[in-house]
């Protein structure tokens, strides 16, 4: 699974990477520091021209330049990006942030736990859910396993 992580906090990026190292199978993760850089990744612009389209995107809300809510809104308004599930992972617990994210088709909204191990566990649970989910352009897990078994 290919995951685009949009996060400006280096400590949170490190915790997300720790969680991904524990996941089976380990996802391929690309990091963008803000919404503008995420759009460059999504449109394969600049240094991201060889980057694959992500299966899912995990974004913070409060970032410099283009914030997470604006990124979500732009993605869902773009027919080429609208089908990518966007998961919000943020410190915000504000009802207006939750309502706004879901009104723009966020696939989930999670508050970052303060405890580091809880944070890592939450990211692993998000990964596991989306690893099992059927996504456009990705074969179901049972067909992927069958294809791997045949290629051995």
N, C-alpha and C positions, 0 to 999 in steps of 0.2 A: 504494500500500500504506500502511496506517495502522499505525504502530508506537508502542507505549507503552514508554517507557524509564523504568525505576525505578532511580534512582541518586542517592546523596546527595553524591557528590564533584563539585564544580563543574568541576574540571579534566577529569575523565573525561566529563562531560556535554558540555563544549566539544569534546573530541576526537570524540565520537560525532556531534555536529552537523556537524563538519568532514567526517567520513566521509559523512554523508548528503548534504551539498552536492555531493559528487563522484559520487553514485549517479545512474544513469539507469534508469528515471525516479526523480526525487527522492521519497522517501517523505514522508508527512505524519506528523510525530512529535509526540507529546505527552510531557511530562516529569512524573514524580511523584518527589518527594524521598524517599519511603519507602513501605513496604508499605501502610500505612493510607491514604495519599493515592492509591496505585494502586487500592485497592478503591473509593475514591470515584469515580475515573475509570471503572473497569469497571462500576460500578452507576449511573453518570451522576448522582451526588449532588453537592450544594452547587454550587460554581462550575463543575463539570464536567457540568452537566445537559445541555448541548448537544454534548457530545463523542461522536464516533462510536466504536463498538466497534472495538478494534484487531484487526488481522489476526494480529499476533504481539506478544509482550511480551519485552523484554530486561531482565533484572534482575540487580542486584548481590546478594550474600548478606548482607554485614555492613553493616546500616543501623540508624539509630535507630528506635525504636518497633517496628513490625512488620518483622521481618527477611525476607530473600528466601526462605528455606526455608519459613517459615510462610505467606508469600504464596502460594508454589507449592502447598503443601498445601491451603490454603483454596480456591484456584481449582479444583484438581482434584477437590475434594469438592463443588463447586457445579455442578449440571447446566447452568446457564446460562453458566458460564465454562470448563468442563472442556475444551472443544474448542479453546481458544486455545493455540497452541504457546507454550511458555515456554522461553526460552533464558537460561541462566545465564552471566553475564560477570562474573568476580570475580578477586580476587587469590589466592584460596584454591587450593591444590593438594592439600588434605587428602583422602585416600581416602574418609574417612567423609562428607565433604561431597558428593563425586562420587556415591557409592553412594546417599546419601539423596535427592539431587536426581533421579537416574534412577529410584529406586524410587517416586517421586511423579510419574512421567511427564514429566520435563523433556525437551524436544526436543533439547537440546544443552547441553554444559557446556564453557566456554572460560575459560582463565586469561588475564587482561589482560596483554598484553606491556608491558614497561617502556619500550621504544622507542616514541616517539609515532607514527612512520610505520607501524610494525608494528601498533600498536593500530588506527590508521585503516584499514589494509588488512584486518585481521581483521573489523572492523565492516562494511566494504564487502562482504567475502565472505559474511558472514552475511546481509546484505541481498540480495545477488544470488541466493543459494540460495533464500531464502524468496520472492523476487520470481518465480522460476521455478516454485516448488512450487504444486501445486493445493491450495487451502484451502477449507474450507466457506464458502459464501456469496460466493465470488469466482470469476468466470469464468476459465477457463484463458487464459493470455497470448495464444494464437492467436485465441481468440474476442474478447478485448479489442481486439487489433490490427485484426481484421476489423470490429468495431463502430466503431472510430475511423475507419477508412478509409471506411466507408459514411456516416458523419456529416459528412465533409468535402465 
